[in-house]
């Protein structure tokens, strides 16, 4: 795929909605936050990020030079005074809350930290938002694992109960409940004329893409093993998940925020952004397909040891976003895997990864036109 800045300039020229808007992104140094921050930059937004230092080395934030086009502030979302200072200085019109402890296995190792970041941290961010003059839209991003997973064969809908077997999933259910309470108490759709803030939550599927080096995640584990010419060890090959490229979820977030800004309370609720049914696949399928694309004898074997509990089956119902937002997935899972392998090979070849990443954003945007 041809990539470069010219494609991004074309993207920017068609994206006037975000040009000059002040946006605060929490968690901008993470995998998803880096993709989001770069896309917002490409569309001309004035982006301020607030997060801890990069969670991995290497990291997308560093190699794609995400900091180059934004204001980056390093801090803990639980530090209310520091966060409030950044919010006062940034004067955001839009708040996108992505900062979190994002790993299931880490939540087993340190459940208290997971609850502290994902629940208390979310409450702190929303509490600071109450005092932000000029704020018009809040999106609090949680996870598809926020639902009480009953291993149903059909997808979870936005009005299904929150829950969670493991500390991570439970913390995301709690974050949804915290967000709902703040919306009802401080950002009520019924009183939108008084406070002027529209608030929503978003739950995406299993997000994959280039630039993810998080520990104990499937795609990073696969790519690391393949790059080292060894078989990847798979914990739960039969687990079925709603896989989607990272740009699919971010595209949904941006569309939702545009509606929150334009129409306010009509969209102030919870939303699912997941893949089409045919892209809800078992782990083994993902590994086999990535091995086929990688070549060079790439393969996998199952971990013979004991592992923490993981849900076997998880699906999202995206009917609400499809009908009410007009949103739909743009890249099939096959295309997403092609893009991931392409991105990683470019990285290993020493390419300009800011240009590569911007090029994939432009290609994705073109697919939605």
PAROLUM-613801 format. One record per atom (N, C-alpha, C, O): x, y, z. Coordinates in steps of 0.02 Angstrom, whole numbers, plus 50000, padded with zeros to 5 digits. Layout:
% PAROLUM-613801
XYZ ...
//
This chain:
% PAROLUM-613801
500424994050000 500005000050000 500445006250000 500895006850042 500325010849955 500695017149953 500525021250015 499935021950032 501025023850048 500915027750108 501305034250104 501745034950062 501145038950146 501515045250148 501075050950170 500485050050183 501385056650175 501035062450203 500525065350154 500045068650176 500605064250089 500125066950041 499435064150053 498935067750049 499395057650069 498745054550083 498435057650145 497825058450148 498845059350193 498585062350254 498345069450242 497845071550271 498695073050200 498475079850183 497785079650151 497365083950163 497665074550110 497005073750079 496485072250133 495935074850131 496675067950182 496235066450238 496055072750276 495465073950290 496545076850293 496435082850332 495975087750295 495545090850325 496065088250229 495675093050191 494935091450192 494515095850180 494755085050207 494055083150207 493775082650278 493215080250287 494145084850328 493955083650398 493905090150437 494195090850491 493535094950411 493505101450442 493165101450511 493265106050550 492765096350524 492395096150588 492865096850648 492705100250696 493445093550645 493895093450702 494415098950701 494775099950750 494475102450646 494995107450640 494915112950693 494405116150698 495445113750734 495455118950785 495085117250849 495095121250897 494755111450853 494405109750915 494915107650968 495395104050954 494795109851029 495225108051085 494995101451115 494425100851138 495445096551115 495275089851137 495785087551189 496385088351180 495535084851244 495965081851295 495875074251293 495315071751298 496435070751286 496425063351284 496805060851345 497395062251352 496465057051388 496835053651441 497055046851414 496705043651375 497655044751435 497925038451409 498235039051340 498255034151303 498475044951322 498725046051254 499385042551240 499565041751181 499745040251291 500375036851279 500285029351267 500765025851249 499675026851276 499535019751265 499425018151192 499445022651149 499295011851178 499205009451109 498615012951075 498695016151024 498015012251104 497435015251073 497455022851077 497265026251029 497695025551132 497745032751139 498215035951089 498105041551067 498755032351071 499225034951021 498905035250952 498965040350918 498555029950932 498205030050867 497695035750866 497645039450817 497315036450920 496805041750924 497115048650920 496875052950883 497645049750958 497965056350959 498245058150891 498195063950870 498535053350856 498815054750790 498255056250740 498335060750698 497705052650743 497145053950698 496865060950710 496725064550662 496775062850773 496535069550789 497015074850763 496785079950736 497665073750771 498155078450744 498075079250668 498085084750642 497985073550634 497925073650562 497325077650539 497325080550485 496805077850581 496195081550564 496215088750589 495715092350582 496775090850618 496855097850636 496625099750705 496575105650721 496475094850748 496265096350817 496865098750858 497435097050844 496715102850909 497225104850958 497195099951016 496755100351059 497665095251017 497635089551062 498095090451122 498685092051114 497815089451181 498205088951243 498115081851270 497555079351273 498665078751288 498635072051317 498855072051390 499285075951410 498545067651429 498725066951500 498755059551514 498255055951507 499335057051535 499415049851547 500065048651584 500475053151594 500155042451605 500795040251632 501295039751574 501115040351516 501935038651592 502435037451541 502245031451498 501815027451517 502565030851441 502395025351395 502415018651432 502875017451470 501915014351420 501865008151458 502345002651435 502454997851472 502625003351375 503074998151348 503645001451310 503605007251290 504174997651303 504724999551258 504884993551215 505064988251240 504814994351148 504615000351112 503885002051122 503514998151152 503695007851097 502995009951102 502805013851040 503225017051009 502175013451021 501925017250964 502025024750977 502195028450931 501915026851038 501975033951054 502665036651037 502725042251010 503185032651051 503865034851037 504045034150963 504285038950932 503915028250934 504185027050867 503785030850813 504055032150759 503155032650827 502765036650779 502775044050797 502425048050766 503175045850848 503275052850868 502595056350879 502475061850853 502175053150917 501495055850930 501535062650964 501135067050950 502025063551008 502095069751046 502235075751000 502125081451020 502475074350940 502685079650894 502125084550877 502265090450867 501495082250874 500955086550853 500445088050907 499865089450891 500655087850970 500175088951024 500535091351086 501155091551088 500155093151136 500425094551202 500355088351244 499805085851254 500915085751269 500915079551308 501095080951380 501635083551395 500635079251425 500755080151497 500765073351531 500325069251520 501275072151571 501355065751605 501095066351676 501305070751714 500625061951694 500335062151761 499855056351771 499665052951723 499665055351833 499205049951852 498495052851856 498395058051885 498015049351826 497325051951827 497045052151897 496545055551910 497355048651945 497115048952014 497385054952051 497185056352108 497855058652020 498125064752050 497665070452030 497755073651978 497165071752071 496635076452052 496905083552041 496705086951994 497345085752084 497605092552079 497985093552014 497885098551979 498415088851997 498815089351935 498365089051874 498435092951827 497885084351875 497425083651818 497005089951809 496915092351753 496755092751865 496345098751861 496735104551832 496465108651795 497375105051849 497795110351821 497855109651745 497795114651709 497975103551721 498035102351649 497375104051614 497385107051560 496815102151644 496165103551614 496045111051610 495805113551560 496225114651663 496135121951662 496545125151607 496315129751573 497155122651597 497595125651547 497375123651476 497435127751430 497135117451467 496955115051401 496275117751378 496155118451318 495825119251424 495155121751409 494805117451356 494595120151304 494755110851366 494495106551313 493745107451300 493355108851345 493575106751237 492875106251217 492645099051220 492065097551231 493135094451209 492995087251208 493485083751255 494085085251254 493225079151295 493635074951339 493545067751318 492985065151320 494085064451299 494085057451281 494485053651334 495095054251336 494135049751375 494465046451431 494625039251413 494185034951410 495275037851401 495505031151384 495995028351435 496145022351433 496255032351481 496765030051528 496495024351570 495945024751597 496885018951575 496645013051611 497225008151622 497745008651591 497105003351667 497514997351671 497164992351625 496614989951643 497444990651567 497074987251514 497154979751509 496904976751461 497504976451555 497684969451546 497354964851596 497364966051657 497044959551571 496694954751614 497184951251661 497064951051721 497734948651635 498194944851677 498524949351730 498654947151785 498654955651713 498924960351762 498414961551818 498614962651876 497774961251802 497264962251854 497264956651904 497094957651963 497444950551884 497524945051931 498124946151976 498104944452035 498664948951947 499264950051987 499184955752036 499454955552092 498824960952016 498754966952059 498044969652054 497934974652020 497554966352086 496864968552079 496724975452109 496324979152082 497054977152163 496924983552195 497124989352150 496754994152143 497704988852118 497924994052071 497444994452012 497284999951989 497204988751989 496734988651932 496094992351950 495864996551912 495804990852008 495194994352029 495335001752042 494925006052026 495915003252071 496075010152086 496115014352023 495835019852020 496465011851972 496545015651910 495885015951871 495665021351851 495565010151862 494995009851817 494345012551848 493915014951811 494285012251913 493675014551945 493775021351977 493445026251960 494245021752025 494375028152058 494655033252007 494485039152009 495075030851962 495345035251911 494805038151866 494815044151851 494335033951846 493775036451805 493355041551844 493165046751817 493225040051907 492835044751948 493205051451955 492895056751953 493865051151962 494255057351968 494235061451904 494135067551907 494315058251847 494275061751783 493605065151775 493575071051755 493065061651790 492395064451781 492255069951833 491895074651818 492535069251892 492445074451942 492795080951921 492515086351929 493395080251894 493745086251868 493355089251810 493325095351803 493055084951769 492675087451711 492085091851732 491885096251694 491815090751792 491255094851816 491445102251820 491015106651816 492095103551828 492325110451839 492645113451776 492945118851780 492575110051719 492915112351658 492465116951617 491985114551586 492595123351617 492185127951577 492295126751503 492855125551481 491765127151465 491825126151393 491795119051370 491775117751310 491795114251417 491745107251399 491055105751372 490555107751402 491015102251315 490375100751284 490235093351274 489655091351269 490765089251272 490655082051260 491175077951298 491765079751300 490935072551329 491365067751364 491235060851337 490655058851329 491765057251321 491705050151304 492155046251350 492765047051350 491845041851390 492215037451435 492245030551404 491735027251394 492855028351388 492955021951352 493075016451403 493515016951446 492685011051398 492785005351443 493004999251403 493554999151376 492584994051399 492794987851367 492204983351354 491694983851389 492264978951304 491744973851294 491674969151353 491164965851361 492194968851395 492184964351452 491814967151512 491804964151565 491494973051503 491114976151558 490464972251572 490174972951626 490244968251524 489604964751532 489674958551576 490204955451579 489134956851610 489104950451647 489084944851595 488574943651562 489654941451588 489734936551533 489414929951552 489654926451597 488874928251517 488534921851528 488664916851473 488304911951466 489184918151433 489374913751378 488804912751329 488714907351300 488404918151318 487854917751271 488124917651199 488664920251185 487744914451154 487954914151084 487774920551047 488034921750993 487344924751075 487184931051043 487554936751077 487804936051133 487594942451043 487984948051067 487654951751123 487044952151128 488064954551167 487814958551222 487584965351196 487924968451155 487014967551220 486744974051202 486884979051257 487044977351313 486814985351239 487004990751285 486614990851350 486844993551399 486024987851350 485624987851412 485684981351450 485304980251498 486154976951432 486274970851470 486664972551534 487004977751537 486604968351586 486924969851651 487684970251647 488004966651609 487964974751687 488684975051696 488904969351742 488504966851781 489534967451737 489774961951780 490524961051773 490894965951767 490754954751773 491464953351765 491704948051812 491644948751873 491974942551785 492244937051825 492904938951858 493004937851917 493354941751818 494024943451841 494054950851862 493604954651845 494584952851899 494614959851921 494604964951865 494294970151872 494934963451808 494924968251753 494224969251727 493984974951723 493884963751710 493204964351683 492734967751733 492334972051714 492794965851795 492384968951847 492524976351853 492064980351861 493164978251848 493334985351854 493034989351797 492854995151806 492974986351738 492684989751680 491924990351689 491624995451670 491604985151717 490904985751734 490784991351785 490314995251779 491234991651835 491194997051885 491295003951853 490955008651871 491765004451806 491875010851772 491255013051734 491115019051731 490895008351705 490265010051671 489755012551722 489405017451708 489715009451780 489245011651831 489425018551858 488985022651870 490075019751868 490305026351890 490115031551838 489865036951855 490235030051775 490075034751721 489335036151718 489125041851708 488925030951726 488205031851725 487975036351783 487545040551774 488275035251842 488095039351900 488275046651890 487885051051907 488865047951862 489065054951849 488625058051796 488445063951801 488445054151745 487995056951694 487325058651724 487055064051711 487045054251765 486395055651795 486415061551843 485955065551846 486975062051881 487015067051934 487245073951910 487015079051936 487705074051861 488015080451843 487935082251769 487965088251752 487845077351725 487795078651654 487155075651626 487145072751571 486615076451662 485975073351644 485735075751575 485715081751563 485555071151530 485275073251466 484655077551473 484525081951432 484265076351526 483655080251537 483805087451555 483385091851546 484415088751581 484595095551601 485155098351557 485535102751578 485215095851497 485755097851452 485765105351440 486295108351434 485185108451437 485145115651426 485485119551482 485715125151471 485515116651542 485825120051599 486585119251601 486945124051612 486835113051590 487545111851598 487915111551531 488515112851529 487575109851476 487875110051410 488365104551392 488725105051343 488375099151433 488855093651422 488475087251404 488025085251441 488665084151349 488375077651330 488905072251342 489465072851319 488705067051380 489185061851400 488955055051378 488375053251387 489415051151350 489275044251328 489835039651351 490375041951370 489705033051347 490225028051358 490265023651296 489775023051259 490845020551286 490945016351227 491285009851247 491745009751288 491055004451217 491324997751230 491514994651164 491084993051122 492164993751153 492414990951090 492564983551099 492574980851155 492684980251043 492874973151043 493604972351061 493914976851089 493894966551044 494604965251055 494994969051002 495014966950944 495304974451022 495614979050975 496324976750959 496714975151004 496484976550894 497144974350871 497404979450820 497014982950789 498064979650812 498344984250764 499094984750771 499374982250820 499424988050724 500134989050729 500314993550787 499934998150805 500894992250817 501134996550871 500934994550941 501014998450988 500674988450949 500484986051015 501024981351040 501154976151009 501344983151096 501844978851126 501654976851197 502094974951237 501024977151214 500814975451282 500944968051297 500874963851253 501134966651358 501264959851379 500604955951384 500084958651401 500654949451368 500084944951376 499484946851332 498914945651351 499614949951274 499094951051225 499254946851163 499834945851146 498734944351132 498824939451079 499264941851022 499774938851007 499064947250989 499424949450929 500144951450945 500594949450908 500284955350998 500994956651014 501394950351027 501974949851006 501094945451061 501444939151074 501604935551008 502144932850999 501114935550962 501214932350897 501784935650859 502234932150835 501764942150854 502264945750814 502964945150844 503454944550807 503004945350909 503664944650941 503954937750926 504554937250910 503544932550932 503784925850919 503984924850846 504514922050832 503564927250801 503714926350730 504344930150710 504744927650670 504444936050737 505034939950721 505674936550746 506214937750719 505604932350797 506174928750826 506224921550799 506614917550824 505814919950748 505814913350717 505684907750767 506014902450765 505204908950812 505004903650858 504244903150859 503894907750840 503994897450882 503274896450887 502994900550944 503304901350996 502394903250933 502064907150985 501684902351030 501364897651006 501704903551095 501354899451144 500664902451156 500604908251174 500134898451145 499444900851150 499104897751210 499124891651219 498804901951251 498494899551313 497814896351302 497664891151330 497404899451261 496704897351255 496484897751182 496134902351162 496694892851141 496574893351068 495844893151048 495674895350993 495404890551091 494704889951073 494284895951095 493684896151081 494574900651130 494204906551152 493984910651092 494374911951046 493354912751091 493064916451036 492984923751056 492714925251109 493224928351013 493224935451030 492994939650971 493054937550913 492734945650985 492544950350931 493144954650911 493234960050938 493544952250864 494154955650844 494004961450797 493564961050755 494374966950805 494304972650760 494944976850760 495294977350811 495084979850703 495664984350700 495554990350745 494984992550753 496084992950774 496034998450820 495685004450789 495335008150824 495775005550724 495455011250691 494695010550688 494345015650683 494435004450689 493715003550690 493405006550753 492925010350749 493695004850810 493425007450873 493505015050876 493045018550896 494095017550857 494215024750861 493755028450814 493505033850831 493645025650754 493175028850708 492485029350738 492135034350728 492275024250775 491635024550810 491625029850863 491135033450870 492165030350902 492205035450954 492135042450924 491755046650949 492505043650871 492495050350841 491815052150813 491575057750820 491495047350780 490825048550754 490335049950810 489925054550805 490385046150865 489935047250922 490035054150952 489555057550968 490665056250960 490795062850988 490525068350942 490265073350965 490595067350877 490305072250830 489555073050841 489295078550839 489215067450853 488495067650866 488355070850934 487865074550941 488765069450984 488675072651049 488735080151044 488355083851075 489215082551003 489305089750995 488745092850955 488525098450970 488495089250906 487995092050861 487285091650890 486885096150881 487145086150926 486455084950947 486385083451022 485825082451046 486945083151057 486925082851130 486585076851160 486805071151148 486075077951199 485795072651242 485515066651205 485445061251235 485355067151142 485065061551105 485545055651101 485325049951090 486195056951108 486695051651102 487075050451167 487575046951167 486835053251222 487175052751287 486985046251322 486555046251366 487305040751302 487155034151329 487735029551315 488265031851294 487655023051326 488175018151312 488125015451241 487575014751214 488705013951210 488735011651140 489235006051131 489775006151160 489045001151091 489504995751071 489784997151001 489424999250956 490444996050994 490764996350928 491164989850919 491714989150945 490874985250882 491194978850872 491194976850798 490984980750756 491444970850783 491494968550714 490844965350689 490374964350728 490824963850625 490284959850597 490334952750626 490854950650649 489774949050623 489754942450653 490284937750625 490554933650662 490434938250560 490914933650529 491624934850554 492064930650542 491744940450587 492404941950613 492464940550688 492954942550720 491974937250716 492024934850785 492314927750781 491964923050764 492954927150796 493334921150780 493704918450841 493844922150888 493874911950840 494284909150894 495014911350888 495244913250834 495364911150943 496064913050944 496474909050894 496904911850860 496334902650889 496714898350843 496674900750771 497164900250734 496104903350751 496014905950682 496474911950671 496784912550619 496494916350720 496924922250715 497654920250707 498004922850664 497884915550748 498584913550745 498734910150679 499254911550648 498294905850656 498414902450592 498454907350535 498884906750491 498004912350534 497994917150480 498604921750482 498884923450430 498824923650541 499424927750545 500044923750526 500504926450496 500054917350544 500624913150525 500654912350449 501204912450420 500074911650417 500054911050344 500324917350311 500684917050262 500134923150338 500354929450310 501104930550322 501454933350280 501344928350380 502044929550397 502504924950357 503034927050335 502304918650349 502724913850313 503314911650355 503294911950416 503834909350322 504464907350356 504354902050409 504714901850459 503864897650398 503754892250445 503434894250511 503464890550560 503124900250513 502824902650576 502274897850599 501904895050558 502224896950664 501714892450691 501604893650765 501874898450793 501224889250797 501064890050867 500984883350902 500914878150869 500984883550968 500834877651009 500484879851072 500564885551094 500094875351100 499684877251158 500094876951222 500504872451232 499984881751265 500304881951330 500054876151372 499454875651385 500504871751395 500284865951434 500144867651507 499854863551543 500344873551529 500264875451599 499574878051617 499154879051573 499474879251681 498844882051706 498844889651694 499364892851702 498264892451676 498204899551664 497584902251699 497114898451713 497564908751714 496974911751746 496354910951703 496404909951642 495774911551734 495134910951699 495074916151644 495244921951654 494824913951586 494644918351532 493974916051504 493854910051498 493554920851486 492904919051457 493024915251392 493484916751354 492594910351379 492664906551317 492344910151258 492624910051202 491774913351268 491404916351213 491194923351230 490904924551284 491324928051186 491134935051197 490944938151130 491334938051082 490334940951126 490094944251066 489774950951085 489524951751141 489794955651039 489464962051048 488914962950995 489014961150937 488344965551016 487814967450970 487924974750950 487914979150994 488024976150886 488164982950864 487564986150829 487644990950792 486964983350840 486374985850806 486234993150821 486034996950777 486334995150884 486185001950903 486615006950865 486355011850838 487275005650862 487725010250826 487565010150751 487615015350718 487395004450725 487245003850653 486615007950636 486605011450585 486105007350677 485455010450662 485455017850680 485235022050640 485685019550740 485615026350765 486195030950745 486095037050739 486785028150735 487365032350715 487525031650641 487885035750613 487265026450610 487465025050541 488175022450536 488485022850483 488435019650592 489115017050594 489115009750573 488645006050588 489635007650540 489725000650525 490474999250518 490855003850502 490704993150529 491404991550518 491604992550446 491214991250400 492214994850435 492464996250368 492974991050344 492954989050286 493414988950389 493924983950372 493724977250399 493594976550459 493694972150356 493584965350379 494174963150421 494694966450422 494104957550456 494654954950496 495234952950452 495814953650471 495094950350392 495634948750345 496044954850328 496654954650328 495704960450314 496064966650299 496454969050360 497024971250354 496144968550419 496484970750480 497134966950490 497644969850508 497124960350480 497734956350489 498254958150437 498854958350452 498034959450375 498504961750324 498844968250345 499454968950339 498454972950372 498734979350392 499224978550451 499734982050453 499064974050497 499504973050555 500174970250533 500704972750554 500164965050492 500794962050469 501184967050428 501794967650435 500844970750384 501164975950344 501504981150389 502084982950377 501144983550440 501414988550485 502044985950520 502544989450524 502004979750545 502564977150584 503174975750539 503734976850561 503054973550478 503624972550433 503954979150417 504564979550412 503564984450408 503844991050397 504264993250457 504804996150448 504024991850516 504394993650577 505064989950579 505584992950593 505054983450565 505674979550566 506154981850512 506764981050519 505894984650458 506314987050402 506594994050415 506974996550374 506394997250470 506665003850487 506315009550453 506605014950445 505675008650433 505305013950399 505125019650447 505175018850508 504925025250419 504665030950458 503975028950483 503495029050445 503915027150547 503295024250571 502755029450584 502165027650590 502935035650589 502405040850591 502055041050522 501445041350518 502465040850469 502175040950402 501775034550389 501235034950360 502025028850410 501675022550400 501005022650436 500495020750408 501005024950498 500395025050539 499895029950510 499295028550506 500135035950491 499695040750459 499415038050394 498835039250377 499825034350357 499585031350295 499025026350306 498555026050267 499075022550359 498525017850374 497895021550396 497345019450380 497985026950433 497395030950452 497055033750389 496445033550383 497455036250343 497185039050281 496835033650241 496295034850212 497125027650238 496815022150200 496165020050233 495675018550198 496135019950299 495525018250333 494995023450321 494415021750307 495185029750325 494705035150312 494425034650242 493835035850231 494855033050195 494635032250125 494135026550119 493665027050079 494215021250157 493765015550153 493075017150179 492585013750164 493025022550219 492375024550248 492015029650204 491435031250215 492365032350155 492075037750114 491485035250072 491175039150036 
//
